[in-house]
Amino acid sequence: MRRGCGNSVTCSPERNRRKASSMVDWAEECDVLVVGSGAGGCCGAYTAAREGLSVVLVEASEYFGGTTAYSGGGGVWFPTNAVLRRAGDDDTIDDALTYYHAVVGDRTPRDLQDAYVRGGAPLIDYLEADEDIEFTAYPWPDYFGKAPKASAKGRHIAPTPRSVVDDPELNESVRGPLGRERNGDPLPDKLIGGRALIGRFLLAMRKYPNVQLRRNTALEELVVEDGAVVGAIVSHGDQRRAVRARKGVVLAAGGFDHNDEMRAQYGVPGAARDSMGPWSNLGKAHQAAIAIGADVDLMSEAWWSPGLTHPDGRSAFALCFTGGIFVDQDGNRFTNEYAPYDRLGRDIIARMDKGEMTLPFWMIYDDRGGVVPPIAATNVPLVETEKYEAAGLWKTADTLAELAGQIGVPAEALEATVARFNRLAATGVDEDFGRGDEPYDVAFTGGGSALVPIEKGPFHAAQFGISDLGTKGGLRTDTVGRVLDGAGTPIAGLYAAGNTMAAPSGTVYPGGGNPIGTSALFAHLAVRHMAGA
């Protein structure tokens, strides 16, 4: 566990007192200041407004939504919630706790794990009381299918899509989709996935006069009085202003995935350019809290995935593979390609750490689906095939030996690897890596085998790197989101949620919707604690 201020921050008493409230000329006051506008920021601000507290939400970027808005599903992992119950779910909290404890282990405090697993269903009850917030069951298998009490159907729900044909201002204000921001695609006229969740929160908050939402406004420093956080300094362009928060500050500003200096400081593999978070995830909330003595944990961790490399040079989160195998620089297969994306990413990083693997690696597939890789969800929409080919990212050859030469791996090894895989495919059992052995592995096969042979020429290769959905290390908190100092004592007035807090799930990704669920829940719990609820 990495404690205290980290390597590059000096947390002297003089620094901690530098922004005492007596030195601050307050520009405005509110009950609750929320930093960030992803699921956590929006849920926290909504909860504050609904509980009758005045709230100011500041978002550093030009759009609302954070990393949440990029999520294709926008789902949350909340066992036994009312939406699942209406769909016929018969899960129990005890079973869900058994599963979560089994996969997370003792890497994080048990009471924090329990707060997450138990807290989701009551939050959905709270949110569904608002006609603007609506969810639907979205079956998505748990990510450790062999763990005790894993659910093949999952414990996952998603926001219901919403048309914005008559609300272009709302559509424009929500971050994403990735096609708009990276490829210049036009905005769709319907909010789906993470954009739907953010949009629904924004709609719900319109009913309340006691909430102010501000974009292009970044956190700079926290203000401390007698050991308690009483507000913050925020900036808009060149202007700095002090906001006093009578009840407290919620830091829900995402991770530090786009800060290469912090990634290097804390040993986070990969690079900012390949992260799926927005550019504004720079870790400023982490730094501000560390500067006043907040403790941190899991700072080398992220939510990992393989990344299909695009012509702009960025490797982006891809999932739902429907064919192909991955091979390394030696032409050897090295993992279960159909495993949940975080487990795949960790396989790759572990081999890199041992010096057994270098980037890039390659997906090898045949021509049954043409040149385009067999990937059902690329997240960043594909551009023209010719651009991938011109960039040397997609290769095609009549023979495997010729393809091996194009991607720089030994021809005999690649031929042997494919022949071995085809023999396994003929039996339907992956003796090497267990592909197809868990419910998630076959979730996207349409009922067919997870082992699709590579036999129809010409043969293809697509380049991959490592991507992430954001860092997951951050401020240590208690079960209501209060930030802890190095002695484990809550820092009065300071709360954290989402990727700004150290994830309750530790070094694993238990199921789809864990990041968004954690963010929304702990921001909600934080504000409820401030409100005395």
Backbone torsions as a table, in degrees:
resi	resn	phi	psi	omega
1	MET	NA	128.9	179.0
2	ARG	-92.5	120.6	-172.1
3	ARG	-105.1	165.5	168.2
4	GLY	68.6	-143.4	-165.5
5	CYS	-88.4	-11.1	-175.4
6	GLY	89.6	-177.5	-170.1
7	ASN	-79.5	-27.4	-168.9
8	SER	-112.7	9.6	-177.8
9	VAL	-119.4	133.8	176.0
10	THR	-99.8	115.9	-176.4
11	CYS	-103.0	54.8	179.0
12	SER	-73.5	157.4	176.1
13	PRO	-56.1	-35.3	-179.7
14	GLU	-62.4	-42.7	179.0
15	ARG	-65.9	-41.5	-177.7
16	ASN	-64.1	-27.5	-179.6
17	ARG	-93.9	-0.4	-169.4
18	ARG	-60.9	-34.5	179.2
19	LYS	-110.5	52.0	174.4
20	ALA	-63.8	148.4	-172.9
21	SER	-64.2	-24.8	179.3
22	SER	-66.6	-18.3	-179.9
23	MET	-93.9	-2.4	-170.4
24	VAL	-105.8	134.8	172.7
25	ASP	-96.0	99.1	-174.5
26	TRP	-67.5	128.6	177.1
27	ALA	-85.5	-28.0	178.8
28	GLU	-162.5	167.0	178.8
29	GLU	-132.8	152.9	174.6
30	CYS	-152.9	171.8	174.3
31	ASP	-76.8	-46.0	-174.4
32	VAL	-130.1	130.0	172.1
33	LEU	-107.3	123.2	178.9
34	VAL	-111.0	130.4	-179.8
35	VAL	-109.2	114.1	-179.0
36	GLY	109.5	151.9	-174.8
37	SER	-133.2	26.1	170.0
38	GLY	-77.5	-158.0	-178.8
39	ALA	-56.9	-41.3	-179.0
40	GLY	-68.0	-49.8	-179.2
41	GLY	-60.8	-46.0	-178.5
42	CYS	-68.1	-40.7	179.3
43	CYS	-66.9	-39.3	178.2
44	GLY	-64.9	-44.9	179.7
45	ALA	-65.4	-41.5	178.1
46	TYR	-61.3	-45.4	-179.8
47	THR	-61.3	-43.1	179.6
48	ALA	-61.0	-46.3	-179.0
49	ALA	-62.1	-44.5	-178.3
50	ARG	-66.7	-30.4	179.3
51	GLU	-83.8	4.7	175.9
52	GLY	86.4	12.7	179.1
53	LEU	-95.0	143.9	173.4
54	SER	-77.6	137.0	-173.1
55	VAL	-138.9	137.9	171.1
56	VAL	-116.3	125.0	175.2
57	LEU	-108.7	128.9	176.9
58	VAL	-115.3	133.1	179.5
59	GLU	-121.4	126.7	-173.2
60	ALA	-70.1	-26.1	-172.9
61	SER	-100.5	-174.8	-177.7
62	GLU	-82.5	-9.5	-178.6
63	TYR	-128.0	154.0	169.6
64	PHE	-85.1	147.8	170.7
65	GLY	128.2	-24.6	179.5
66	GLY	52.3	-154.6	179.2
67	THR	-63.1	-31.3	-180.0
68	THR	-52.3	-41.5	-174.9
69	ALA	-66.3	-18.5	177.7
70	TYR	-84.6	-11.3	-175.1
71	SER	-68.4	130.6	179.6
72	GLY	-66.2	-32.2	179.9
73	GLY	-103.5	-34.0	-178.4
74	GLY	66.9	23.6	-171.5
75	GLY	-84.1	169.0	177.4
76	VAL	-130.0	142.7	177.9
77	TRP	-96.6	94.1	-176.6
78	PHE	-130.8	95.9	-176.9
79	PRO	-58.7	145.2	171.5
80	THR	61.3	22.8	-179.4
81	ASN	-74.1	166.8	-173.3
82	ALA	-63.5	-32.6	-179.9
83	VAL	-65.3	-45.3	176.8
84	LEU	-64.8	-39.7	179.4
85	ARG	-60.1	-42.4	179.6
86	ARG	-65.2	-24.0	179.3
87	ALA	-89.1	5.5	176.6
88	GLY	96.2	10.7	-179.3
89	ASP	-65.7	136.7	178.6
90	ASP	-120.9	23.2	178.2
91	ASP	-63.7	161.1	174.3
92	THR	-126.4	155.2	177.0
93	ILE	-62.0	-38.5	179.2
94	ASP	-60.7	-41.5	177.8
95	ASP	-65.9	-42.0	179.7
96	ALA	-64.2	-40.6	177.0
97	LEU	-64.3	-41.4	178.1
98	THR	-58.1	-45.3	179.0
99	TYR	-63.5	-51.8	-175.5
100	TYR	-61.3	-45.4	178.2
101	HIS	-61.8	-38.6	-177.5
102	ALA	-64.7	-39.4	-176.0
103	VAL	-86.9	-32.1	-179.1
104	VAL	-83.0	-34.0	-179.1
105	GLY	69.9	-147.9	-177.3
106	ASP	-103.6	21.6	-178.4
107	ARG	-68.9	-26.5	177.0
108	THR	-126.6	160.8	-177.5
109	PRO	-59.2	136.8	-178.3
110	ARG	-62.2	-37.0	-178.8
111	ASP	-67.8	-29.2	176.2
112	LEU	-70.6	-42.4	175.9
113	GLN	-59.0	-46.4	-178.4
114	ASP	-63.7	-38.7	179.6
115	ALA	-60.2	-38.8	178.9
116	TYR	-68.8	-51.8	-175.0
117	VAL	-63.2	-40.0	-177.4
118	ARG	-80.3	-24.1	-170.6
119	GLY	-83.9	-17.5	-173.6
120	GLY	-66.6	-46.3	-177.6
121	ALA	-61.3	-45.9	175.6
122	PRO	-60.7	-34.5	177.4
123	LEU	-63.9	-42.0	178.8
124	ILE	-63.8	-39.1	174.7
125	ASP	-57.1	-44.3	-179.3
126	TYR	-62.6	-47.7	-175.7
127	LEU	-70.4	-38.7	-176.6
128	GLU	-69.6	-11.4	174.2
129	ALA	-69.2	-13.8	178.7
130	ASP	-99.3	125.2	-176.3
131	GLU	-65.4	-17.4	179.8
132	ASP	-84.1	-10.6	-176.3
133	ILE	-116.5	120.1	-171.9
134	GLU	-142.5	140.6	-179.0
135	PHE	-127.4	162.5	175.2
136	THR	-136.6	151.3	176.0
137	ALA	-64.7	138.4	-176.2
138	TYR	-140.0	85.0	-174.6
139	PRO	-54.9	130.0	-176.6
140	TRP	-156.4	107.6	-171.7
141	PRO	-57.0	146.1	171.2
142	ASP	-57.8	152.9	-170.0
143	TYR	-86.4	-5.2	174.9
144	PHE	-126.3	79.8	-169.8
145	GLY	-65.0	-18.4	179.9
146	LYS	-97.6	-2.2	179.8
147	ALA	-73.6	155.4	179.1
148	PRO	-56.6	131.5	175.7
149	LYS	63.2	24.0	170.3
150	ALA	-63.1	147.5	-179.4
151	SER	-107.6	123.3	176.6
152	ALA	-69.7	-26.3	177.4
153	LYS	-87.1	-20.8	-179.0
154	GLY	86.5	175.0	-179.8
155	ARG	-126.9	49.8	-162.2
156	HIS	-127.6	133.9	172.0
157	ILE	-130.8	163.5	-177.0
158	ALA	-135.5	155.1	176.6
159	PRO	-66.5	142.5	177.1
160	THR	-72.1	133.4	177.1
161	PRO	-56.7	156.0	-179.7
162	ARG	-142.9	131.8	176.2
163	SER	-68.1	142.9	174.6
164	VAL	-127.3	25.8	178.0
165	VAL	-55.7	-39.8	-178.0
166	ASP	-95.5	11.3	-177.7
167	ASP	-141.0	62.3	-177.6
168	PRO	-61.9	-28.6	179.1
169	GLU	-63.9	-42.9	177.0
170	LEU	-63.5	-46.1	-179.1
171	ASN	-56.9	-45.5	-177.2
172	GLU	-68.8	-30.1	-173.6
173	SER	-80.0	-16.8	-177.2
174	VAL	-90.5	131.7	179.7
175	ARG	-56.4	152.1	177.4
176	GLY	84.3	-171.4	-8.7
177	PRO	-66.5	170.5	-178.8
178	LEU	-60.0	-32.1	178.0
179	GLY	-61.7	-35.6	177.3
180	ARG	-67.9	-47.0	-171.7
181	GLU	-77.5	-31.4	-176.9
182	ARG	-101.6	-29.3	-175.3
183	ASN	-116.2	-5.0	-179.0
184	GLY	76.1	21.0	179.2
185	ASP	-68.1	153.1	177.2
186	PRO	-69.4	155.6	177.1
187	LEU	-69.0	134.2	172.0
188	PRO	-71.5	162.0	-179.5
189	ASP	-96.6	16.5	177.1
190	LYS	-136.7	135.1	173.6
191	LEU	-84.8	125.9	176.5
192	ILE	-130.8	164.5	175.6
193	GLY	57.1	-137.2	-178.5
194	GLY	-62.1	-32.0	177.1
195	ARG	-64.6	-35.5	178.0
196	ALA	-66.5	-40.2	179.4
197	LEU	-63.0	-47.3	-179.8
198	ILE	-64.9	-44.9	-179.6
199	GLY	-60.2	-39.6	179.5
200	ARG	-66.5	-39.8	175.5
201	PHE	-63.1	-43.1	-179.8
202	LEU	-62.9	-41.9	176.5
203	LEU	-60.7	-46.3	-178.0
204	ALA	-61.6	-35.6	-177.9
205	MET	-74.2	-17.2	178.1
206	ARG	-61.9	-22.3	-178.2
207	LYS	-73.2	-16.1	-170.8
208	TYR	-110.6	124.9	179.6
209	PRO	-77.3	-10.1	-173.6
210	ASN	-94.2	20.1	179.0
211	VAL	-126.4	134.7	176.1
212	GLN	-122.7	129.7	-177.9
213	LEU	-115.6	126.7	-174.6
214	ARG	-131.0	123.1	174.9
215	ARG	-91.9	169.3	179.1
216	ASN	53.9	35.2	-179.1
217	THR	-131.2	115.9	-171.0
218	ALA	-109.5	146.4	171.7
219	LEU	-71.4	134.9	176.0
220	GLU	-113.0	-49.0	-178.4
221	GLU	-148.9	155.5	170.4
222	LEU	-96.1	147.7	179.9
223	VAL	-108.6	130.0	-173.5
224	VAL	-118.5	137.7	174.7
225	GLU	-134.2	119.5	179.6
226	ASP	52.8	41.4	176.5
227	GLY	82.9	-2.0	-179.3
228	ALA	-111.5	143.6	174.5
229	VAL	-77.9	124.0	-176.8
230	VAL	-118.4	1.9	179.4
231	GLY	164.6	-164.0	-176.1
232	ALA	-155.3	158.5	170.3
233	ILE	-98.1	125.7	177.9
234	VAL	-121.0	159.7	-179.1
235	SER	-127.6	143.9	173.7
236	HIS	-132.2	106.1	-171.2
237	GLY	63.6	-127.9	179.5
238	ASP	-90.6	-1.1	-175.8
239	GLN	-94.9	131.7	175.1
240	ARG	-111.1	139.9	178.4
241	ARG	-143.5	150.7	-178.1
242	ALA	-101.2	129.6	178.7
243	VAL	-115.6	118.5	177.6
244	ARG	-85.1	133.7	179.8
245	ALA	-118.2	106.3	-173.3
246	ARG	-66.3	-34.4	-177.9
247	LYS	-97.7	-34.1	-179.5
248	GLY	156.1	174.1	-179.8
249	VAL	-118.9	131.7	175.5
250	VAL	-107.5	118.8	177.4
251	LEU	-94.6	107.4	178.9
252	ALA	-134.6	52.4	-169.1
253	ALA	-99.5	17.4	-179.9
254	GLY	80.0	-169.6	-177.7
255	GLY	-91.4	-161.5	176.0
256	PHE	-116.4	31.7	-174.5
257	ASP	-61.9	-25.7	-179.2
258	HIS	-100.7	21.1	176.3
259	ASN	-116.5	96.2	-176.5
260	ASP	-63.8	-30.2	178.8
261	GLU	-66.1	-44.5	177.9
262	MET	-68.8	-37.3	176.9
263	ARG	-58.0	-44.1	179.4
264	ALA	-67.3	-40.9	-179.1
265	GLN	-58.7	-41.2	-174.8
266	TYR	-102.5	4.5	174.3
267	GLY	73.6	36.7	177.6
268	VAL	-84.7	118.4	178.7
269	PRO	-60.9	161.3	176.6
270	GLY	85.3	-171.4	-174.6
271	ALA	-136.6	155.1	-179.0
272	ALA	-56.6	-38.1	-175.5
273	ARG	-61.8	-23.2	-176.4
274	ASP	-100.0	4.6	177.7
275	SER	-81.7	151.2	-179.9
276	MET	-91.2	-1.5	177.0
277	GLY	-75.6	164.7	176.4
278	PRO	-72.1	162.8	-176.5
279	TRP	-58.4	-25.1	-173.8
280	SER	-79.6	-2.6	177.4
281	ASN	-79.0	77.1	-172.9
282	LEU	-105.7	-1.3	177.9
283	GLY	80.8	16.8	-177.9
284	LYS	-65.7	-33.3	177.0
285	ALA	-68.5	-40.3	174.4
286	HIS	-56.6	-50.0	-175.3
287	GLN	-63.7	-40.2	-179.7
288	ALA	-64.1	-39.4	-179.9
289	ALA	-73.6	-41.1	177.3
290	ILE	-58.6	-37.4	-177.8
291	ALA	-64.5	-19.3	178.6
292	ILE	-109.2	15.2	171.6
293	GLY	102.3	11.1	179.3
294	ALA	-68.9	144.9	177.0
295	ASP	-89.0	154.0	-179.4
296	VAL	-131.0	162.7	178.2
297	ASP	-155.2	159.7	175.1
298	LEU	60.6	28.0	-170.7
299	MET	-71.1	-11.1	176.0
300	SER	-95.2	4.5	-171.4
301	GLU	-100.4	154.1	173.8
302	ALA	-149.5	171.3	172.8
303	TRP	-91.8	107.0	-166.3
304	TRP	-93.3	163.1	171.4
305	SER	-164.4	157.0	166.2
306	PRO	-64.6	151.8	-179.5
307	GLY	-127.0	114.9	173.3
308	LEU	-66.7	129.1	-177.6
309	THR	-84.7	130.1	-177.1
310	HIS	-104.6	165.5	-177.2
311	PRO	-59.7	-19.6	175.8
312	ASP	-78.5	1.6	177.7
313	GLY	88.9	-0.3	-177.8
314	ARG	-99.0	136.1	176.6
315	SER	-95.2	119.8	-170.4
316	ALA	-118.3	143.5	177.1
317	PHE	-38.9	126.9	176.8
318	ALA	-138.8	142.8	179.8
319	LEU	-150.9	177.9	-178.7
320	CYS	65.6	59.5	177.6
321	PHE	-76.0	141.2	-178.6
322	THR	-122.7	20.2	178.7
323	GLY	168.5	178.6	175.2
324	GLY	83.9	168.3	173.9
325	ILE	-135.9	157.9	174.2
326	PHE	-98.2	138.6	173.5
327	VAL	-129.4	150.8	-179.6
328	ASP	-93.1	-167.5	-176.3
329	GLN	-67.3	-14.8	178.1
330	ASP	-98.0	3.4	-179.9
331	GLY	80.6	14.1	-176.7
332	ASN	-103.6	142.3	172.3
333	ARG	-72.1	145.9	-172.2
334	PHE	-139.3	0.5	-175.4
335	THR	-160.3	169.9	169.2
336	ASN	-83.0	103.9	-174.2
337	GLU	-64.5	-22.2	-177.6
338	TYR	-94.1	4.9	179.6
339	ALA	-68.9	160.0	174.9
340	PRO	-53.7	144.2	-168.1
341	TYR	-58.8	-38.1	179.8
342	ASP	-66.4	-39.2	177.9
343	ARG	-65.1	-39.0	175.5
344	LEU	-61.2	-48.0	-179.7
345	GLY	-59.5	-39.7	-180.0
346	ARG	-69.1	-34.6	174.1
347	ASP	-58.7	-45.9	-178.2
348	ILE	-64.2	-47.4	-178.3
349	ILE	-63.5	-40.3	179.5
350	ALA	-61.8	-41.7	179.3
351	ARG	-69.3	-36.6	176.4
352	MET	-64.3	-41.4	179.5
353	ASP	-61.7	-32.0	179.3
354	LYS	-84.9	-1.3	-178.1
355	GLY	76.0	17.1	-176.9
356	GLU	-92.5	-8.6	-172.2
357	MET	-151.1	145.2	174.4
358	THR	-125.5	162.4	175.1
359	LEU	-98.7	148.3	3.5
360	PRO	-83.2	170.4	166.5
361	PHE	-118.5	174.0	-169.5
362	TRP	-132.4	141.1	167.9
363	MET	-90.5	125.6	178.2
364	ILE	-106.3	129.5	-178.2
365	TYR	-150.9	164.4	-177.9
366	ASP	-100.4	-169.2	-169.2
367	ASP	-95.2	10.4	-176.9
368	ARG	-61.0	-25.8	177.1
369	GLY	-114.3	8.2	-178.8
370	GLY	88.6	-162.5	-173.3
371	VAL	-73.2	-33.3	-176.0
372	VAL	-65.9	132.8	-178.0
373	PRO	-59.2	149.0	-179.4
374	PRO	-78.0	75.0	-177.9
375	ILE	-129.9	120.1	-177.2
376	ALA	-77.7	-25.5	-177.5
377	ALA	-138.8	104.0	178.7
378	THR	-92.4	-8.6	-178.7
379	ASN	66.6	-64.0	168.5
380	VAL	-81.3	118.4	-176.6
381	PRO	-57.9	142.9	177.8
382	LEU	-68.5	146.0	171.1
383	VAL	-100.0	-166.6	-175.2
384	GLU	-62.2	139.9	179.8
385	THR	-53.0	-39.5	-176.8
386	GLU	-59.1	-30.5	-179.5
387	LYS	-71.4	-37.5	175.8
388	TYR	-66.9	-40.3	180.0
389	GLU	-67.7	-42.1	179.9
390	ALA	-64.5	-31.8	179.2
391	ALA	-82.5	-1.6	-179.7
392	GLY	75.5	20.5	-175.8
393	LEU	-93.5	-27.6	176.0
394	TRP	-120.0	127.1	-177.4
395	LYS	-117.8	149.7	178.4
396	THR	-138.7	137.9	178.5
397	ALA	-150.6	155.6	179.6
398	ASP	-72.3	-27.7	-178.7
399	THR	-128.8	158.1	176.6
400	LEU	-65.2	-35.3	179.2
401	ALA	-62.9	-43.0	178.4
402	GLU	-66.2	-39.8	178.4
403	LEU	-63.0	-40.2	178.2
404	ALA	-57.9	-41.4	178.5
405	GLY	-63.4	-36.4	-178.7
406	GLN	-69.8	-31.6	-178.1
407	ILE	-102.1	1.8	172.6
408	GLY	76.6	34.5	175.6
409	VAL	-120.0	158.0	-179.3
410	PRO	-62.8	129.2	-176.0
411	ALA	-62.0	-45.1	-178.0
412	GLU	-62.6	-37.6	-179.8
413	ALA	-66.8	-43.6	-180.0
414	LEU	-64.8	-42.4	178.6
415	GLU	-61.9	-41.7	179.9
416	ALA	-67.6	-38.5	179.6
417	THR	-63.0	-45.9	-179.6
418	VAL	-67.1	-40.6	178.8
419	ALA	-62.2	-41.4	177.9
420	ARG	-62.7	-45.8	-179.9
421	PHE	-63.2	-40.4	179.7
422	ASN	-64.3	-34.3	176.4
423	ARG	-66.5	-40.4	177.1
424	LEU	-64.9	-40.4	179.1
425	ALA	-61.4	-36.0	179.9
426	ALA	-65.4	-30.1	178.8
427	THR	-88.6	-20.0	-177.8
428	GLY	80.8	8.4	-177.8
429	VAL	-128.6	122.2	178.1
430	ASP	-88.3	93.3	-178.4
431	GLU	-70.7	-17.4	-175.6
432	ASP	-87.0	-45.7	-173.8
433	PHE	-133.6	4.7	173.3
434	GLY	71.6	23.7	178.9
435	ARG	-62.8	124.8	-178.5
436	GLY	100.3	-1.2	-175.1
437	ASP	-84.6	-12.5	-177.6
438	GLU	-124.7	155.3	-177.2
439	PRO	-54.9	-39.5	-179.3
440	TYR	-62.2	-35.7	-177.5
441	ASP	-58.0	-31.5	-175.2
442	VAL	-109.7	12.2	-176.3
443	ALA	-67.8	-21.8	-174.4
444	PHE	-120.1	18.7	-176.4
445	THR	-93.8	-4.5	-178.2
446	GLY	64.7	26.9	-179.8
447	GLY	89.9	-5.1	178.8
448	GLY	-87.0	-177.3	179.9
449	SER	-71.0	147.7	173.3
450	ALA	-76.1	-11.4	-176.8
451	LEU	-106.2	96.5	-178.6
452	VAL	-98.0	114.9	-175.9
453	PRO	-63.6	155.9	178.6
454	ILE	-110.5	95.1	-170.5
455	GLU	-142.8	-14.2	-175.6
456	LYS	-100.7	108.4	178.5
457	GLY	-76.4	164.4	-3.5
458	PRO	-67.6	167.0	-176.0
459	PHE	-106.9	151.6	-172.2
460	HIS	-130.5	157.3	174.2
461	ALA	-139.5	137.3	176.7
462	ALA	-122.8	135.1	-175.7
463	GLN	-79.6	139.4	177.9
464	PHE	-129.2	153.7	168.9
465	GLY	-130.5	-159.7	178.5
466	ILE	-109.0	134.8	179.0
467	SER	-125.2	172.9	174.0
468	ASP	-147.4	159.5	177.2
469	LEU	-98.3	17.5	-179.2
470	GLY	121.4	155.2	173.5
471	THR	-72.8	154.4	-179.0
472	LYS	-123.9	8.1	174.8
473	GLY	-90.7	148.5	-179.5
474	GLY	-179.0	-148.9	-172.7
475	LEU	-76.9	131.6	175.6
476	ARG	-70.2	136.9	-178.8
477	THR	-132.3	166.7	171.1
478	ASP	-93.7	-166.8	-171.0
479	THR	-77.0	-6.9	173.6
480	VAL	-115.1	16.7	174.5
481	GLY	86.3	5.3	177.6
482	ARG	-69.8	131.7	179.4
483	VAL	-73.4	137.9	-177.4
484	LEU	-103.3	149.4	172.8
485	ASP	-90.7	-173.8	-175.8
486	GLY	-64.3	-19.7	177.7
487	ALA	-92.3	1.1	-178.8
488	GLY	83.2	14.8	-179.2
489	THR	-96.5	134.7	178.1
490	PRO	-61.2	137.7	172.6
491	ILE	-85.9	113.0	-174.8
492	ALA	-56.7	134.5	175.1
493	GLY	83.3	1.2	-176.7
494	LEU	-123.6	128.3	-178.3
495	TYR	-132.1	159.5	178.0
496	ALA	-145.5	156.0	-179.8
497	ALA	-151.8	163.2	174.7
498	GLY	64.2	-144.1	-176.2
499	ASN	-76.0	-0.8	171.0
500	THR	-84.7	-19.1	175.7
501	MET	-99.9	157.8	173.1
502	ALA	-69.3	123.8	-170.7
503	ALA	-62.3	132.4	174.6
504	PRO	-58.1	-26.6	-178.0
505	SER	-78.9	-1.4	175.1
506	GLY	63.0	-125.3	-174.3
507	THR	-98.3	16.0	179.5
508	VAL	-129.1	171.1	179.5
509	TYR	-125.2	92.2	-170.3
510	PRO	-64.8	-31.9	-177.9
511	GLY	-174.4	157.0	179.0
512	GLY	-55.2	135.3	-178.3
513	GLY	95.1	-1.0	177.1
514	ASN	-65.0	-45.9	-178.7
515	PRO	-63.1	-48.0	-178.5
516	ILE	-68.1	-40.2	178.8
517	GLY	-61.3	-44.9	178.4
518	THR	-60.5	-43.1	-177.9
519	SER	-62.8	-50.4	-178.0
520	ALA	-64.1	-45.0	-174.1
521	LEU	-64.9	-49.4	-173.4
522	PHE	-73.1	-26.5	171.8
523	ALA	-67.5	-41.3	177.1
524	HIS	-61.8	-47.5	179.9
525	LEU	-62.5	-37.4	179.4
526	ALA	-61.1	-48.7	-177.1
527	VAL	-69.1	-37.9	175.9
528	ARG	-60.4	-37.5	177.5
529	HIS	-65.1	-42.5	177.3
530	MET	-60.7	-37.9	-177.0
531	ALA	-79.0	-5.9	-178.7
532	GLY	75.1	20.4	-177.5
533	ALA	-84.4	NA	NA
